[in-house]
Amino acid sequence: MPENHNNITDFSSIFEKQMKPAPGVLLLAEPFMESPEFRRSVVLVTEHNEDGSMGFILNRKLAIKPTQAIEDFPEFEDTLFYGGPVSTELLFYIHTLGNSLEGSIEIMKGIYMGGDFETLKDLLRQGKVKTTQIRFFAGYSGWTAGQLKSELKQHSWIVTSGLKKFVMKDNGNLWKNILKDLGGKYSMVADFPEDPTLN
């Protein structure tokens, strides 16, 4: 997965006493990560246990809508996002619909993942779902057992608590906006150029 460049700029203090990964936290790619898929990405962790981790990239918008990607999907004016490189042929979703979708799993307060797909389609056809209540992803980001822990030791990710205002809508430059919102030393990281030679 990602490579980092801690030798270029000393920002190791950013990684001191970080939160541990858990469902509902956000992973922000370190500023010089080279991986094109994860560069300046913000990943919502939806699952983390001894078997591995799973999440969705929140700031990789695709040029198509869910109705264009999924056969027999109701018309719905929402954006499809690239959730990660695993199972990109499958549709995933997070939402605030709670128990309206049987089988959905709460990943942080008021935000759920998955749930009965046929019920969701019925709700969409009836116009009972707003774009602010759901986000769709093609694929997901996955880590095998111990892989994310290893990447955190390499300072590949900044771990922070998930904020509903950032999770459930497209906030433009999400990576930078979250770091600015955190303030302090994080604001400095937000202003790092993507090209480390310009730093």
Secondary structure as GFF3:
##gff-version 3
##sequence-region A 1 199
A	DSSP	three_ten_helix	12	15	.	.	.	ID=ss1
A	DSSP	beta_strand	25	29	.	.	.	ID=ss2
A	DSSP	beta_strand	42	49	.	.	.	ID=ss3
A	DSSP	beta_strand	52	57	.	.	.	ID=ss4
A	DSSP	alpha_helix	66	69	.	.	.	ID=ss5
A	DSSP	beta_strand	80	82	.	.	.	ID=ss6
A	DSSP	beta_strand	86	95	.	.	.	ID=ss7
A	DSSP	three_ten_helix	98	100	.	.	.	ID=ss8
A	DSSP	beta_strand	105	108	.	.	.	ID=ss9
A	DSSP	beta_strand	111	113	.	.	.	ID=ss10
A	DSSP	alpha_helix	117	125	.	.	.	ID=ss11
A	DSSP	three_ten_helix	131	133	.	.	.	ID=ss12
A	DSSP	beta_strand	134	144	.	.	.	ID=ss13
A	DSSP	alpha_helix	147	153	.	.	.	ID=ss14
A	DSSP	beta_strand	157	161	.	.	.	ID=ss15
A	DSSP	alpha_helix	164	167	.	.	.	ID=ss16
A	DSSP	alpha_helix	174	182	.	.	.	ID=ss17
A	DSSP	alpha_helix	185	190	.	.	.	ID=ss18
A	DSSP	three_ten_helix	196	198	.	.	.	ID=ss19
###
